[in-house]
Amino acid sequence: MGCTPPSSAPALWSEAAMAEPRRRAEGFTLVELMVVIVIIGLAAAAVVLAMPEQGGSLRSEAVRFAARAKAARDTAILESRTVAVRIGPAGYAVARRARGEWRTDADYEWAEGTTPEIAGAGGGSLRFDPTGLAQPAAVVLRRGERRAVIEIGGDGGVRVE
């Protein structure tokens, strides 16, 4: 019952007929290897280009800051009390005036490499009064050569340029 070829079909079981598929199964051709290498290279390039900037983009940092400044303005209006956003080199804090003193509600850190500059605000602090009005100011965030500007209008409006 072994694997002996039947005598009526010697061509089907010949050495030459069995050698052809074996030779093809021994490895890949150079073209196949090159195609795989190109595909891997394209995939690696796509991954590198899609990687986010460390700490998020500067624009998203500015949008995050603007949203928190708007929330501070809304809190000032809803609670009928002054709310401040204090900006420093390491980050910023949201504080509200309660019982004659400032109480910090939240602290936020800038992403690594972000440097703030404040124009128009006194002492690095943006204040929203109980009606939501503010002293006009501009906060410029820098990271390397890039910059993003957040403008605070006198009406308390916050806008990212």
C-alpha positions, 0 to 999 in steps of 0.5 A: 500500500505504499506510495508506488506509482501505478504502472499505467501512469508513469508520466504523472509520477515521474521525477521531472513532474514532481521536481517542478512544484518542489523547486517553486516551493523552496523560496521567494523570488527576488521580485516578491521580496522587493515588493514586500520590502516596498510595502513595509517601507510605505507602511512605515512612512505612513506611520511616521507621518501620522504620529502626533506631535509630542504633547499634542499640536500647538493648535490643540493646546490653544483650543484647549486653553480657549475652551477653559477660558470660556468655561471660566467666563461662563462660571463667572456669569452663572455664579455672579462672581469674578473668575480669573485664569492665571497664566505662568510659564509652567501652566495656568490655573482657574480661580474664583473669588469666594469670601474675599479670597481667591480659591484655585479650582483647577491647575493645568500644565502646558505641553512640553516646549510650550511658552506663553506670552501675555499682552494686555492682561495685568500680571499674567491674569485674565479676569472675567467679572460677574457679567462676563466682561474682561480686559482685552488681552492676547495670549500667544503660545509658542513652541519652536517656530510655531505660534498660536494666538488666543484673543480675549475680547472686552466682551469676554469673547475668546477666539483662537487665531 
